[in-house]
C-alpha cells in the first residue's frame, strides 16, 4: 500500500499518513454525497476503503509500539477489537440514519412494504398500475438516504482529522525507536580498537 510505504520511508510521518488517509476518505464520501449513479458511488466507496485501510494498520502498530514487549499481543488484539467494534458501530449508525431518511421520503399513501427496503418498494411498484411514480420516489429516497449517511460520515471524518492532528503531534513515530536503537555505537568514544588474533 502506498501509505504503508510512506510510513516506512518517512519514520516521522505517522500523523501525516493518517491525515492523508482521512483526506482520501473525505473525497470518497464527497463523491457519494454529490453523485446519483451507481458507478460513481462504487468508486467513492473504493476511495474510502483505500484511505481507511492504512489508518487501521497504523493504529494497531502504534498501539503495539506503545505497549511493553510482554503485552504486545494483548495490544494487537485490543487494536483489532477496536477496529471491528468501530466498523460495526459505524455501519449500524449510518445505516440507521440512511433507513430513517429513506422511510421519511416515502409517502404515507404508499404500500407499507415500500417503507421497508427499496427492493420491496420496487416489487410493490411492479404490482401497481401507476407504479412508475412509486418506483421513482423509492429510488430518490434511497439515494437521499445514502447521501445523508455519506455527509454524516464526512463530518465525522473531519472531526477525526482534527483529533489526529492534535493527538498524534507528539507521539513518537513507529520507526523512530528502531532507528535510534540501530545507531547506538558498538564501543564508547575514545576506546581503542583491539585487533582479534
BALOBA-1460 file (C-alpha; in Angstrom, 3 decimals):
// residues 197
<rec num="1" residu="x" x="0.000" y="0.000" z="0.000"/>
<rec num="2" residu="x" x="1.368" y="3.476" z="-0.813"/>
<rec num="3" residu="x" x="0.569" y="4.735" z="2.675"/>
<rec num="4" residu="x" x="2.494" y="1.883" z="4.263"/>
<rec num="5" residu="x" x="5.463" y="2.740" z="2.070"/>
<rec num="6" residu="x" x="5.103" y="6.338" z="3.188"/>
<rec num="7" residu="x" x="5.381" y="5.272" z="6.827"/>
<rec num="8" residu="x" x="8.458" y="3.185" z="6.100"/>
<rec num="9" residu="x" x="10.146" y="5.859" z="4.034"/>
<rec num="10" residu="x" x="9.397" y="8.703" z="6.462"/>
<rec num="11" residu="x" x="9.519" y="7.401" z="10.040"/>
<rec num="12" residu="x" x="8.187" y="10.677" z="11.496"/>
<rec num="13" residu="x" x="5.074" y="10.912" z="9.335"/>
<rec num="14" residu="x" x="2.524" y="8.944" z="11.384"/>
<rec num="15" residu="x" x="0.217" y="11.945" z="11.696"/>
<rec num="16" residu="x" x="0.667" y="12.790" z="8.021"/>
<rec num="17" residu="x" x="-0.175" y="9.230" z="6.978"/>
<rec num="18" residu="x" x="-3.396" y="9.306" z="8.971"/>
<rec num="19" residu="x" x="-4.274" y="12.741" z="7.606"/>
<rec num="20" residu="x" x="-3.737" y="11.650" z="4.002"/>
<rec num="21" residu="x" x="-5.879" y="8.565" z="4.575"/>
<rec num="22" residu="x" x="-8.648" y="10.644" z="6.099"/>
<rec num="23" residu="x" x="-8.430" y="13.112" z="3.217"/>
<rec num="24" residu="x" x="-8.889" y="10.290" z="0.716"/>
<rec num="25" residu="x" x="-11.851" y="9.012" z="2.708"/>
<rec num="26" residu="x" x="-13.329" y="12.502" z="2.700"/>
<rec num="27" residu="x" x="-13.025" y="12.630" z="-1.085"/>
<rec num="28" residu="x" x="-14.824" y="9.292" z="-1.322"/>
<rec num="29" residu="x" x="-17.655" y="10.480" z="0.911"/>
<rec num="30" residu="x" x="-17.959" y="13.651" z="-1.164"/>
<rec num="31" residu="x" x="-18.239" y="11.571" z="-4.339"/>
<rec num="32" residu="x" x="-21.090" y="9.560" z="-2.829"/>
<rec num="33" residu="x" x="-22.843" y="12.624" z="-1.407"/>
<rec num="34" residu="x" x="-22.718" y="14.527" z="-4.694"/>
<rec num="35" residu="x" x="-23.463" y="11.677" z="-7.104"/>
<rec num="36" residu="x" x="-26.561" y="9.782" z="-8.065"/>
<rec num="37" residu="x" x="-25.070" y="6.997" z="-10.153"/>
<rec num="38" residu="x" x="-24.109" y="3.524" z="-9.031"/>
<rec num="39" residu="x" x="-20.690" y="3.700" z="-10.706"/>
<rec num="40" residu="x" x="-19.694" y="6.954" z="-9.009"/>
<rec num="41" residu="x" x="-20.913" y="5.709" z="-5.634"/>
<rec num="42" residu="x" x="-18.923" y="2.480" z="-6.084"/>
<rec num="43" residu="x" x="-15.774" y="4.404" z="-6.962"/>
<rec num="44" residu="x" x="-16.342" y="6.647" z="-3.949"/>
<rec num="45" residu="x" x="-16.597" y="3.596" z="-1.689"/>
<rec num="46" residu="x" x="-13.359" y="2.215" z="-3.151"/>
<rec num="47" residu="x" x="-11.583" y="5.509" z="-2.417"/>
<rec num="48" residu="x" x="-12.932" y="5.448" z="1.141"/>
<rec num="49" residu="x" x="-11.567" y="1.961" z="1.792"/>
<rec num="50" residu="x" x="-8.242" y="2.879" z="0.195"/>
<rec num="51" residu="x" x="-7.928" y="5.718" z="2.697"/>
<rec num="52" residu="x" x="-9.171" y="3.809" z="5.740"/>
<rec num="53" residu="x" x="-7.083" y="0.632" z="5.297"/>
<rec num="54" residu="x" x="-3.642" y="2.089" z="6.154"/>
<rec num="55" residu="x" x="-5.122" y="4.009" z="9.098"/>
<rec num="56" residu="x" x="-6.321" y="0.778" z="10.697"/>
<rec num="57" residu="x" x="-2.875" y="-0.752" z="10.244"/>
<rec num="58" residu="x" x="-1.187" y="2.358" z="11.619"/>
<rec num="59" residu="x" x="-3.463" y="2.379" z="14.672"/>
<rec num="60" residu="x" x="-2.596" y="-1.216" z="15.522"/>
<rec num="61" residu="x" x="1.131" y="-0.590" z="15.029"/>
<rec num="62" residu="x" x="1.007" y="2.472" z="17.286"/>
<rec num="63" residu="x" x="-0.836" y="0.509" z="19.974"/>
<rec num="64" residu="x" x="1.645" y="-2.358" z="19.827"/>
<rec num="65" residu="x" x="4.616" y="0.015" z="19.807"/>
<rec num="66" residu="x" x="3.358" y="1.851" z="22.886"/>
<rec num="67" residu="x" x="2.826" y="-1.331" z="24.913"/>
<rec num="68" residu="x" x="5.531" y="-3.265" z="26.785"/>
<rec num="69" residu="x" x="7.005" y="-6.163" z="24.857"/>
<rec num="70" residu="x" x="5.288" y="-8.756" z="27.049"/>
<rec num="71" residu="x" x="1.880" y="-7.153" z="26.330"/>
<rec num="72" residu="x" x="2.304" y="-6.672" z="22.576"/>
<rec num="73" residu="x" x="-0.113" y="-9.499" z="21.792"/>
<rec num="74" residu="x" x="-2.804" y="-8.030" z="24.024"/>
<rec num="75" residu="x" x="-2.281" y="-4.603" z="22.454"/>
<rec num="76" residu="x" x="-2.637" y="-6.040" z="18.950"/>
<rec num="77" residu="x" x="-5.813" y="-7.901" z="19.953"/>
<rec num="78" residu="x" x="-7.222" y="-4.733" z="21.530"/>
<rec num="79" residu="x" x="-6.491" y="-2.765" z="18.378"/>
<rec num="80" residu="x" x="-8.209" y="-5.346" z="16.183"/>
<rec num="81" residu="x" x="-11.192" y="-5.479" z="18.533"/>
<rec num="82" residu="x" x="-11.476" y="-1.687" z="18.486"/>
<rec num="83" residu="x" x="-11.363" y="-1.726" z="14.679"/>
<rec num="84" residu="x" x="-14.100" y="-4.378" z="14.442"/>
<rec num="85" residu="x" x="-16.259" y="-2.591" z="17.020"/>
<rec num="86" residu="x" x="-15.857" y="0.757" z="15.296"/>
<rec num="87" residu="x" x="-16.691" y="-0.764" z="11.919"/>
<rec num="88" residu="x" x="-19.828" y="-2.465" z="13.236"/>
<rec num="89" residu="x" x="-20.923" y="0.634" z="15.147"/>
<rec num="90" residu="x" x="-20.332" y="2.860" z="12.129"/>
<rec num="91" residu="x" x="-22.387" y="0.594" z="9.869"/>
<rec num="92" residu="x" x="-25.178" y="0.463" z="12.451"/>
<rec num="93" residu="x" x="-25.328" y="4.233" z="12.980"/>
<rec num="94" residu="x" x="-25.032" y="5.320" z="9.344"/>
<rec num="95" residu="x" x="-27.314" y="2.507" z="8.221"/>
<rec num="96" residu="x" x="-29.951" y="3.562" z="10.725"/>
<rec num="97" residu="x" x="-29.658" y="7.147" z="9.532"/>
<rec num="98" residu="x" x="-29.988" y="6.137" z="5.887"/>
<rec num="99" residu="x" x="-33.037" y="3.951" z="6.603"/>
<rec num="100" residu="x" x="-34.695" y="6.717" z="8.621"/>
<rec num="101" residu="x" x="-34.216" y="9.203" z="5.778"/>
<rec num="102" residu="x" x="-35.452" y="6.648" z="3.234"/>
<rec num="103" residu="x" x="-38.641" y="5.922" z="5.169"/>
<rec num="104" residu="x" x="-39.258" y="9.621" z="5.694"/>
<rec num="105" residu="x" x="-39.142" y="10.205" z="1.939"/>
<rec num="106" residu="x" x="-41.715" y="7.506" z="1.133"/>
<rec num="107" residu="x" x="-45.262" y="8.955" z="1.181"/>
<rec num="108" residu="x" x="-47.760" y="7.605" z="3.695"/>
<rec num="109" residu="x" x="-50.171" y="6.512" z="0.969"/>
<rec num="110" residu="x" x="-47.584" y="4.132" z="-0.458"/>
<rec num="111" residu="x" x="-47.840" y="0.405" z="0.395"/>
<rec num="112" residu="x" x="-46.441" y="-0.400" z="3.827"/>
<rec num="113" residu="x" x="-43.835" y="-2.749" z="2.345"/>
<rec num="114" residu="x" x="-42.368" y="0.119" z="0.336"/>
<rec num="115" residu="x" x="-41.053" y="1.688" z="3.538"/>
<rec num="116" residu="x" x="-39.047" y="-1.403" z="4.473"/>
<rec num="117" residu="x" x="-36.490" y="-1.576" z="1.665"/>
<rec num="118" residu="x" x="-36.046" y="-0.181" z="-1.809"/>
<rec num="119" residu="x" x="-36.315" y="-3.735" z="-3.142"/>
<rec num="120" residu="x" x="-39.734" y="-4.127" z="-1.540"/>
<rec num="121" residu="x" x="-40.749" y="-0.751" z="-2.971"/>
<rec num="122" residu="x" x="-39.740" y="-1.858" z="-6.469"/>
<rec num="123" residu="x" x="-41.686" y="-5.089" z="-6.080"/>
<rec num="124" residu="x" x="-44.745" y="-3.159" z="-4.881"/>
<rec num="125" residu="x" x="-44.441" y="-0.684" z="-7.744"/>
<rec num="126" residu="x" x="-44.496" y="-3.518" z="-10.280"/>
<rec num="127" residu="x" x="-47.875" y="-4.646" z="-8.968"/>
<rec num="128" residu="x" x="-49.466" y="-1.199" z="-9.175"/>
<rec num="129" residu="x" x="-50.989" y="0.223" z="-12.355"/>
<rec num="130" residu="x" x="-49.332" y="3.580" z="-11.666"/>
<rec num="131" residu="x" x="-46.222" y="2.118" z="-10.073"/>
<rec num="132" residu="x" x="-43.830" y="4.346" z="-12.010"/>
<rec num="133" residu="x" x="-44.357" y="7.161" z="-9.507"/>
<rec num="134" residu="x" x="-43.631" y="4.932" z="-6.515"/>
<rec num="135" residu="x" x="-40.591" y="3.470" z="-8.271"/>
<rec num="136" residu="x" x="-39.128" y="6.919" z="-8.907"/>
<rec num="137" residu="x" x="-39.895" y="8.023" z="-5.348"/>
<rec num="138" residu="x" x="-38.256" y="4.934" z="-3.855"/>
<rec num="139" residu="x" x="-35.095" y="5.377" z="-5.921"/>
<rec num="140" residu="x" x="-34.861" y="9.049" z="-4.984"/>
<rec num="141" residu="x" x="-35.443" y="8.191" z="-1.321"/>
<rec num="142" residu="x" x="-32.709" y="5.561" z="-1.372"/>
<rec num="143" residu="x" x="-30.284" y="7.993" z="-2.983"/>
<rec num="144" residu="x" x="-31.126" y="10.688" z="-0.439"/>
<rec num="145" residu="x" x="-30.592" y="8.273" z="2.442"/>
<rec num="146" residu="x" x="-27.229" y="7.163" z="1.080"/>
<rec num="147" residu="x" x="-26.119" y="10.750" z="0.510"/>
<rec num="148" residu="x" x="-27.186" y="11.749" z="4.014"/>
<rec num="149" residu="x" x="-25.160" y="8.901" z="5.511"/>
<rec num="150" residu="x" x="-22.157" y="9.959" z="3.413"/>
<rec num="151" residu="x" x="-22.450" y="13.562" z="4.615"/>
<rec num="152" residu="x" x="-22.633" y="12.439" z="8.258"/>
<rec num="153" residu="x" x="-19.580" y="10.214" z="7.706"/>
<rec num="154" residu="x" x="-17.713" y="13.117" z="6.126"/>
<rec num="155" residu="x" x="-18.395" y="15.285" z="9.172"/>
<rec num="156" residu="x" x="-17.084" y="12.535" z="11.474"/>
<rec num="157" residu="x" x="-14.035" y="12.220" z="9.242"/>
<rec num="158" residu="x" x="-13.289" y="15.928" z="9.619"/>
<rec num="159" residu="x" x="-13.598" y="15.649" z="13.406"/>
<rec num="160" residu="x" x="-11.288" y="12.639" z="13.375"/>
<rec num="161" residu="x" x="-8.744" y="14.548" z="11.283"/>
<rec num="162" residu="x" x="-8.677" y="17.333" z="13.873"/>
<rec num="163" residu="x" x="-8.192" y="14.807" z="16.686"/>
<rec num="164" residu="x" x="-5.439" y="13.011" z="14.779"/>
<rec num="165" residu="x" x="-3.618" y="16.264" z="14.093"/>
<rec num="166" residu="x" x="-3.811" y="17.210" z="17.773"/>
<rec num="167" residu="x" x="-3.183" y="13.887" z="19.485"/>
<rec num="168" residu="x" x="-0.513" y="12.412" z="17.187"/>
<rec num="169" residu="x" x="1.554" y="15.583" z="17.093"/>
<rec num="170" residu="x" x="3.800" y="14.464" z="19.963"/>
<rec num="171" residu="x" x="3.513" y="10.683" z="19.560"/>
<rec num="172" residu="x" x="6.859" y="9.048" z="18.689"/>
<rec num="173" residu="x" x="6.946" y="7.710" z="15.150"/>
<rec num="174" residu="x" x="6.628" y="3.948" z="14.775"/>
<rec num="175" residu="x" x="10.060" y="3.654" z="13.138"/>
<rec num="176" residu="x" x="11.846" y="6.114" z="15.415"/>
<rec num="177" residu="x" x="12.735" y="3.669" z="18.192"/>
<rec num="178" residu="x" x="14.296" y="1.005" z="15.927"/>
<rec num="179" residu="x" x="16.190" y="3.676" z="14.024"/>
<rec num="180" residu="x" x="17.602" y="5.179" z="17.212"/>
<rec num="181" residu="x" x="18.492" y="1.755" z="18.564"/>
<rec num="182" residu="x" x="20.316" y="0.924" z="15.367"/>
<rec num="183" residu="x" x="22.559" y="3.983" z="15.633"/>
<rec num="184" residu="x" x="23.939" y="3.094" z="19.058"/>
<rec num="185" residu="x" x="27.731" y="2.804" z="18.805"/>
<rec num="186" residu="x" x="29.331" y="-0.565" z="19.427"/>
<rec num="187" residu="x" x="32.029" y="0.980" z="21.641"/>
<rec num="188" residu="x" x="32.433" y="4.132" z="23.639"/>
<rec num="189" residu="x" x="34.165" y="7.102" z="22.022"/>
<rec num="190" residu="x" x="37.898" y="7.033" z="22.507"/>
<rec num="191" residu="x" x="38.015" y="3.320" z="23.316"/>
<rec num="192" residu="x" x="40.895" y="1.718" z="21.430"/>
<rec num="193" residu="x" x="40.146" y="-0.917" z="18.858"/>
<rec num="194" residu="x" x="41.688" y="-4.259" z="19.674"/>
<rec num="195" residu="x" x="42.548" y="-6.475" z="16.770"/>
<rec num="196" residu="x" x="41.370" y="-10.044" z="17.042"/>
<rec num="197" residu="x" x="44.067" y="-12.717" z="16.877"/>
